[in-house]
Amino acid sequence: MFLSSEEPVNPVNPVILSTLSFLMVLSLSPATVRGGCHPSSSDAVAAGFDVQKVADGVYATIRKEPPGIFVDANSVFIINAEDVVVVDANLTPGSARECLAALRKLTDKPVSHVVNTHWHQDHVVGDQVYRDAFPGVEIVASSKARATLAAKSEETRKLYLTAGPEYSTSLRSAVEKKTSFLGTPMTADEDASYLAAAGLIDRYVAEAPEMRTTLPTLTVDDKLVLHRGDRTIEIRSLGRGHTDNDLIVFLPKEGVVVAGDLVVAPVPLTGDQSFIGDWAGTLERLLALKPAVIVPGHGPVLRDDGHVKLMIELLSSMTTQTKAAVAKGETLEQARKSVDLGAFRKRLCGESRSLLLIFENYVAGAGVAKAFAEASGKE
């Protein structure tokens, strides 16, 4: 039976906490829900991405894996008169090469810039592929993202390689036993999600020996504007949210925002590296740009502001409720019970149990804990 908003999954369930610890190590994100099928893990990887035109000369590679624990990121190609600007560079060298091959079917123009919206592995590992193919390419990120990559990239990769294989095995074991991490019978969406995640973990581990840290060569702390013929490309920081180093790419003429993980659909990714109290304001500034199209870090292309407004509601509610809990002297465990996210759980997850697991881990679990820490002055 689906667990309704009146019957939430207990976020301190030991199995879920185990999942949560892995999620926080990986700092990765789920993609959009795709229903119905039961792919093998190799099929899930092979499915790759769809190339979608979002404006003249602007294309997004939208991942096709179902939502899960371990996924790849969307990427965007901005094809200009003489060059290409790429936004985000994928989880592995192999997946970046696949995106580059797709770009080569659209144009033979060189890539001049690769913009990393933040430092997480699924957005930066492929930088090395673009550096190899275009030795003069500028890798763009915030200065905080560059510093974090320099300090943590190798450590993060080792954590992936330590935790990944065991977790891949546990995902497949759950599918074989037909019992989900929620302790209930496996549903079709959970089956597809677990197998896709296992396949991507295996791919990351297999390709790890060729991975190397490729540091940004150009940093942006406020705004960088690139002029390419009649196209203006704004690389901007709007504030903290998913991390302390989020950048967006804004095309004012086309009305396109490439949002990175500031926007993720269908379930936002909030966690111990996020800034819950700042995030809603950052998204308000994003909407103030009046974009016609928003390309999220994970999930489908958005052509209205409904999902972002729902994220703002959720983040504002988390902040308000955790502040009230702290003011009443509640502990974190008490706050987990008093902070009511039931309506958001239903609106974001619907009947999908794979989305429910993501919500319980990221939002009700790590997100509430981080909001509580912020409210307690322990950011």
C-alpha positions as CSV (number, residue, x, y, z in Angstrom):
1,M,0.0,0.0,0.0
2,F,1.2,3.5,-0.8
3,L,2.2,5.4,2.3
4,S,0.0,8.5,2.3
5,S,1.0,11.8,3.8
6,E,-0.9,10.7,6.9
7,E,1.4,7.6,7.1
8,P,4.9,9.0,6.4
9,V,8.0,6.8,6.3
10,N,10.0,7.3,9.5
11,P,13.1,9.0,8.4
12,V,15.1,7.5,11.3
13,N,14.4,3.9,10.1
14,P,17.8,2.2,10.1
15,V,17.5,1.1,6.5
16,I,16.6,4.6,5.4
17,L,19.4,6.1,7.5
18,S,21.8,3.7,5.7
19,T,20.5,5.0,2.4
20,L,20.8,8.6,3.6
21,S,24.4,8.2,4.6
22,F,25.2,6.9,1.1
23,L,23.3,9.8,-0.5
24,M,25.2,12.3,1.5
25,V,28.5,10.7,0.6
26,L,27.6,10.8,-3.1
27,S,26.0,14.2,-3.2
28,L,24.1,13.1,-6.3
29,S,20.6,13.5,-7.4
30,P,17.6,11.7,-9.0
31,A,16.4,12.4,-12.5
32,T,12.8,12.6,-13.7
33,V,10.4,9.7,-13.2
34,R,9.9,7.4,-16.2
35,G,7.3,4.8,-15.5
36,G,6.4,1.3,-16.4
37,C,9.4,-0.7,-17.6
38,H,11.9,-3.0,-15.8
39,P,15.2,-2.4,-17.5
40,S,18.3,-4.3,-16.5
41,S,21.1,-2.1,-15.2
42,S,23.0,-2.3,-18.4
43,D,19.8,-1.3,-20.3
44,A,19.4,1.7,-18.0
45,V,22.9,2.9,-18.7
46,A,22.5,2.3,-22.5
47,A,19.3,4.4,-22.5
48,G,21.4,7.5,-21.9
49,F,19.7,10.7,-22.7
50,D,17.4,12.5,-25.1
51,V,18.7,15.6,-27.0
52,Q,16.0,18.3,-26.8
53,K,16.0,21.6,-28.6
54,V,15.0,24.3,-26.1
55,A,15.7,27.4,-28.2
56,D,17.5,28.3,-31.4
57,G,21.0,26.8,-31.1
58,V,20.3,25.6,-27.6
59,Y,20.0,21.9,-26.8
60,A,19.7,20.0,-23.6
61,T,20.7,16.4,-23.0
62,I,18.0,15.2,-20.7
63,R,18.8,12.0,-18.8
64,K,16.4,9.1,-19.2
65,E,17.2,7.1,-16.1
66,P,14.4,6.9,-13.6
67,P,14.7,8.7,-10.3
68,G,17.1,7.0,-7.9
69,I,20.1,7.1,-5.5
70,F,22.8,7.5,-8.2
71,V,22.2,9.2,-11.5
72,D,23.9,11.4,-14.1
73,A,23.2,15.1,-14.8
74,N,21.6,17.0,-17.6
75,S,23.9,18.9,-19.8
76,V,23.3,21.9,-22.2
77,F,24.9,22.9,-25.5
78,I,24.8,26.6,-26.5
79,I,25.9,26.7,-30.1
80,N,27.0,30.1,-31.2
81,A,28.3,31.6,-34.4
82,E,31.8,30.4,-33.9
83,D,31.9,28.3,-30.8
84,V,30.0,26.2,-28.2
85,V,29.4,26.8,-24.5
86,V,28.6,23.6,-22.6
87,V,26.9,23.7,-19.2
88,D,27.7,20.7,-16.9
89,A,29.9,17.8,-17.9
90,N,28.4,14.5,-16.5
91,L,29.2,11.8,-14.1
92,T,31.9,9.8,-15.9
93,P,34.3,10.3,-18.8
94,G,32.3,7.8,-20.9
95,S,29.0,9.7,-20.4
96,A,30.7,13.0,-21.3
97,R,32.1,11.4,-24.4
98,E,28.6,10.3,-25.3
99,C,27.3,13.9,-24.9
100,L,30.2,15.2,-27.0
101,A,29.4,12.7,-29.7
102,A,25.8,14.0,-29.7
103,L,27.1,17.6,-29.9
104,R,29.3,16.6,-32.9
105,K,26.1,15.5,-34.7
106,L,24.8,19.1,-34.2
107,T,27.9,21.1,-35.1
108,D,31.7,20.9,-35.7
109,K,32.3,24.2,-33.9
110,P,34.8,24.0,-31.0
111,V,33.8,24.1,-27.4
112,S,35.3,27.3,-25.8
113,H,33.8,27.1,-22.3
114,V,32.4,24.5,-20.0
115,V,30.4,25.9,-17.1
116,N,30.1,23.8,-13.9
117,T,27.0,24.9,-12.0
118,H,28.5,23.4,-8.8
119,W,31.2,21.0,-7.7
120,H,29.3,17.7,-7.4
121,Q,30.8,14.8,-9.3
122,D,27.8,14.3,-11.6
123,H,28.4,17.8,-13.0
124,V,32.2,17.9,-13.3
125,V,33.9,14.6,-13.9
126,G,33.5,15.0,-17.7
127,D,35.4,18.2,-17.7
128,Q,38.5,16.2,-18.5
129,V,36.9,15.0,-21.8
130,Y,36.3,18.5,-23.0
131,R,39.9,19.5,-21.9
132,D,41.3,16.7,-23.9
133,A,39.2,17.4,-27.0
134,F,39.7,21.2,-26.8
135,P,43.0,22.0,-25.0
136,G,42.2,25.7,-24.8
137,V,38.8,25.3,-23.3
138,E,38.0,27.5,-20.3
139,I,36.4,25.6,-17.4
140,V,34.1,28.0,-15.5
141,A,32.9,27.7,-11.9
142,S,32.5,29.7,-8.8
143,S,35.7,30.3,-6.7
144,K,34.1,28.3,-3.9
145,A,33.5,25.4,-6.3
146,R,37.0,25.5,-7.5
147,A,38.4,25.5,-3.9
148,T,36.1,22.6,-2.9
149,L,37.1,20.6,-6.0
150,A,40.8,21.2,-5.2
151,A,40.3,20.1,-1.6
152,K,37.8,17.3,-1.9
153,S,37.7,15.8,-5.4
154,E,40.1,12.9,-4.8
155,E,38.6,12.2,-1.3
156,T,35.1,12.2,-2.8
157,R,36.1,9.8,-5.5
158,K,37.6,7.4,-3.0
159,L,34.4,7.5,-1.0
160,Y,32.4,6.6,-4.1
161,L,34.7,3.7,-4.8
162,T,34.5,2.5,-1.2
163,A,30.8,2.8,-0.7
164,G,29.6,2.2,-4.3
165,P,30.1,-1.5,-5.0
166,E,28.5,-2.6,-1.7
167,Y,25.6,-0.3,-2.3
168,S,25.2,-1.5,-5.9
169,T,25.0,-5.1,-4.5
170,S,22.4,-4.0,-1.9
171,L,20.2,-2.4,-4.7
172,R,20.3,-5.6,-6.7
173,S,19.6,-7.7,-3.7
174,A,16.5,-5.7,-2.9
175,V,15.2,-6.2,-6.4
176,E,15.9,-9.9,-6.2
177,K,14.1,-10.2,-2.9
178,K,11.3,-7.9,-4.2
179,T,11.5,-5.9,-1.0
180,S,12.2,-2.2,-1.2
181,F,14.3,-0.1,1.2
182,L,11.0,1.0,2.7
183,G,10.4,-2.5,3.9
184,T,7.5,-3.0,1.5
185,P,7.0,-5.1,-1.7
186,M,9.0,-3.7,-4.6
187,T,6.9,-1.7,-7.1
188,A,7.7,-1.3,-10.8
189,D,9.1,2.2,-10.3
190,E,11.3,1.1,-7.5
191,D,12.6,-1.9,-9.5
192,A,13.6,0.3,-12.4
193,S,15.1,3.0,-10.1
194,Y,17.2,0.5,-8.1
195,L,18.6,-1.3,-11.2
196,A,19.4,2.0,-13.0
197,A,21.3,3.3,-10.0
198,A,23.2,0.0,-9.7
199,G,24.2,0.2,-13.3
200,L,25.4,3.8,-13.0
201,I,27.4,3.0,-9.8
202,D,29.1,0.1,-11.7
203,R,29.9,2.4,-14.6
204,Y,31.4,4.9,-12.2
205,V,33.6,2.3,-10.5
206,A,34.7,0.8,-13.9
207,E,35.7,4.2,-15.3
208,A,37.3,5.5,-12.1
209,P,40.9,4.6,-13.1
210,E,40.8,7.1,-15.9
211,M,39.3,9.9,-13.9
212,R,41.4,12.9,-13.0
213,T,40.6,16.2,-11.3
214,T,40.3,19.0,-13.8
215,L,40.2,22.3,-12.0
216,P,38.3,25.4,-13.4
217,T,40.5,27.9,-15.1
218,L,38.0,30.8,-14.8
219,T,36.0,31.7,-11.7
220,V,32.8,33.7,-11.2
221,D,31.6,35.0,-7.9
222,D,28.9,37.4,-9.2
223,K,28.4,37.6,-13.0
224,L,30.3,36.9,-16.1
225,V,28.9,37.9,-19.5
226,L,29.9,36.3,-22.8
227,H,29.0,38.0,-26.0
228,R,28.8,35.6,-29.0
229,G,27.5,37.3,-32.1
230,D,24.0,38.4,-31.3
231,R,23.8,36.0,-28.3
232,T,24.4,37.1,-24.7
233,I,25.3,34.4,-22.2
234,E,25.2,35.4,-18.5
235,I,26.9,33.2,-16.0
236,R,25.5,34.3,-12.6
237,S,25.5,33.6,-8.9
238,L,22.0,34.3,-7.5
239,G,22.8,33.1,-3.9
240,R,23.2,29.9,-1.9
241,G,20.8,27.0,-2.2
242,H,21.7,23.4,-3.2
243,T,25.3,24.3,-2.2
244,D,27.3,27.4,-1.3
245,N,28.6,27.7,-4.9
246,D,25.7,27.4,-7.3
247,L,25.9,29.2,-10.6
248,I,23.2,29.5,-13.3
249,V,23.5,30.3,-17.0
250,F,20.9,32.8,-18.3
251,L,20.2,33.6,-22.0
252,P,18.2,36.8,-21.8
253,K,17.2,36.9,-25.5
254,E,16.0,33.3,-25.5
255,G,14.5,33.4,-22.0
256,V,16.4,30.3,-21.0
257,V,17.8,29.5,-17.5
258,V,20.1,26.5,-17.0
259,A,19.6,26.1,-13.3
260,G,21.9,23.3,-12.2
261,D,20.7,21.6,-9.0
262,L,19.1,24.8,-7.7
263,V,16.1,23.3,-9.5
264,V,15.6,19.5,-9.7
265,A,12.4,17.8,-10.7
266,P,10.3,16.0,-9.5
267,V,11.8,16.0,-6.0
268,P,14.3,18.7,-5.0
269,L,17.6,17.7,-3.5
270,T,18.1,19.3,-0.1
271,G,20.8,18.0,2.2
272,D,23.7,18.7,4.6
273,Q,25.5,20.8,2.0
274,S,22.4,22.9,1.2
275,F,21.3,26.3,2.6
276,I,17.6,25.8,3.3
277,G,17.0,29.3,4.7
278,D,18.6,31.1,1.7
279,W,17.3,28.8,-1.1
280,A,13.8,30.2,-1.5
281,G,15.2,33.7,-1.9
282,T,17.7,32.5,-4.5
283,L,14.8,30.9,-6.5
284,E,12.8,34.1,-6.2
285,R,15.7,35.9,-7.9
286,L,15.7,33.1,-10.6
287,L,12.0,33.7,-11.3
288,A,12.6,37.4,-11.4
289,L,14.6,36.8,-14.6
290,K,11.2,35.7,-16.1
291,P,12.5,32.6,-17.9
292,A,10.4,31.0,-20.5
293,V,12.4,27.8,-20.1
294,I,14.2,26.3,-17.1
295,V,16.6,23.4,-17.6
296,P,17.0,21.7,-14.2
297,G,20.1,19.8,-13.1
298,H,18.0,16.7,-13.1
299,G,14.6,16.1,-14.6
300,P,12.5,17.3,-17.5
301,V,12.8,20.7,-19.2
302,L,10.3,23.1,-17.4
303,R,8.3,25.5,-19.5
304,D,6.5,27.2,-16.7
305,D,7.3,28.3,-13.2
306,G,5.0,26.0,-11.3
307,H,7.6,23.5,-10.0
308,V,10.0,26.3,-8.9
309,K,7.1,28.0,-7.0
310,L,6.4,24.7,-5.3
311,M,10.0,24.4,-4.3
312,I,9.9,27.9,-2.9
313,E,6.8,26.9,-0.8
314,L,8.5,23.8,0.4
315,L,11.7,25.5,1.4
316,S,10.0,28.4,3.1
317,S,7.8,26.0,5.0
318,M,10.8,23.9,6.2
319,T,12.5,27.1,7.3
320,T,9.5,28.5,9.2
321,Q,8.6,25.2,10.8
322,T,12.1,24.3,12.0
323,K,12.5,27.8,13.4
324,A,9.3,27.4,15.4
325,A,10.5,24.0,16.6
326,V,13.8,25.4,17.8
327,A,12.0,28.3,19.5
328,K,9.9,25.8,21.4
329,G,13.1,24.0,22.6
330,E,12.5,20.9,20.5
331,T,15.2,18.4,19.8
332,L,15.9,17.4,16.2
333,E,14.0,14.1,16.7
334,Q,11.1,16.0,18.1
335,A,11.2,18.4,15.2
336,R,11.2,15.6,12.7
337,K,7.7,14.7,14.1
338,S,6.4,18.3,14.4
339,V,7.5,19.6,11.0
340,D,4.6,18.7,8.8
341,L,5.6,18.1,5.1
342,G,2.7,15.8,4.3
343,A,1.1,18.1,1.7
344,F,4.4,18.6,-0.1
345,R,5.2,14.9,0.0
346,K,2.0,14.1,-1.8
347,R,2.3,16.9,-4.3
348,L,5.9,16.0,-5.2
349,C,5.8,12.2,-5.1
350,G,2.2,11.3,-6.1
351,E,2.0,7.6,-6.0
352,S,5.6,6.9,-6.8
353,R,7.5,5.0,-4.1
354,S,10.9,5.6,-5.6
355,L,10.1,9.4,-5.3
356,L,8.9,8.8,-1.8
357,L,12.2,7.3,-0.8
358,I,14.1,10.2,-2.2
359,F,11.7,12.7,-0.4
360,E,12.2,10.9,2.9
361,N,15.9,10.9,2.6
362,Y,16.7,14.2,1.0
363,V,13.8,16.4,2.2
364,A,12.3,15.0,5.4
365,G,15.6,13.5,6.5
366,A,18.7,15.5,5.6
367,G,16.8,18.7,4.6
368,V,15.0,19.1,7.8
369,A,18.2,18.3,9.8
370,K,20.0,21.0,7.9
371,A,17.2,23.5,8.4
372,F,17.1,22.7,12.1
373,A,20.9,23.2,12.3
374,E,20.5,26.6,10.6
375,A,17.7,27.6,12.9
376,S,19.8,26.5,15.9
377,G,22.7,28.7,14.7
378,K,24.8,25.7,13.8
379,E,25.0,26.2,10.0
